[in-house]
């Protein structure tokens, strides 16, 4: 598994734990719903700013996301 795919797996996990749809998460992060879908499918890589925005919206420390991504590699 590569970093992009691992980020998608972790993002989807925490989005579902927060009971948010892709559209709800996108709205709260001021992102497009299709972009969230592409992130979850490993088709796009987030910028560091986007990673922090998503983590904040999901009430997760960014380093926790990164540690989980590392664990999947």
C-alpha positions as CSV (number, residue, x, y, z in Angstrom):
1,X,0.0,0.0,0.0
2,X,1.3,3.5,-0.8
3,X,1.0,6.7,1.2
4,X,-1.9,8.0,-0.9
5,X,-3.9,4.8,-0.5
6,X,-3.2,4.6,3.2
7,X,-4.4,8.2,3.7
8,X,-7.6,7.3,2.0
9,X,-8.2,4.4,4.2
10,X,-7.5,6.4,7.4
11,X,-9.6,9.3,6.2
12,X,-12.6,7.1,5.4
13,X,-12.3,5.4,8.8
14,X,-12.4,8.7,10.8
15,X,-15.1,10.3,8.5
16,X,-17.4,7.3,9.2
17,X,-16.6,7.3,12.9
18,X,-17.7,11.0,12.9
19,X,-20.9,9.9,11.2
20,X,-20.2,12.3,8.3
21,X,-21.0,11.8,4.6
22,X,-18.3,12.9,2.1
23,X,-20.5,15.9,1.3
24,X,-20.8,16.9,5.0
25,X,-17.1,16.6,5.6
26,X,-16.4,18.6,2.4
27,X,-18.7,21.4,3.4
28,X,-17.2,21.6,6.9
29,X,-13.7,21.7,5.4
30,X,-14.6,24.1,2.6
31,X,-13.6,21.5,0.0
32,X,-15.4,19.8,-2.9
33,X,-17.2,16.5,-2.2
34,X,-15.6,14.9,-5.2
35,X,-12.2,15.9,-3.8
36,X,-13.0,14.0,-0.6
37,X,-14.0,11.0,-2.7
38,X,-10.7,11.2,-4.6
39,X,-8.7,11.4,-1.4
40,X,-10.5,8.3,0.0
41,X,-9.9,6.4,-3.2
42,X,-6.2,7.3,-3.3
43,X,-6.5,9.3,-6.4
44,X,-5.3,12.6,-4.9
45,X,-2.8,13.6,-2.2
46,X,-3.8,16.3,0.3
47,X,-1.6,19.3,1.0
48,X,-0.4,19.8,4.5
49,X,-3.0,22.5,4.9
50,X,-5.8,20.2,3.8
51,X,-4.5,17.4,6.1
52,X,-4.6,19.9,9.1
53,X,-8.1,21.2,8.1
54,X,-9.5,17.7,7.8
55,X,-8.0,16.6,11.1
56,X,-9.4,19.7,12.8
57,X,-12.8,19.1,11.4
58,X,-12.7,15.4,12.6
59,X,-11.4,16.5,16.0
60,X,-8.2,14.4,15.5
61,X,-4.6,15.5,16.0
62,X,-2.9,15.5,12.6
63,X,0.0,13.4,14.0
64,X,-2.5,10.7,14.9
65,X,-3.6,10.5,11.3
66,X,0.0,10.4,10.2
67,X,0.9,7.6,12.7
68,X,-2.1,5.5,11.4
69,X,-1.0,6.1,7.8
70,X,2.6,5.0,8.7
71,X,1.2,1.8,10.4
72,X,-0.5,0.8,7.1
73,X,2.7,1.1,5.1
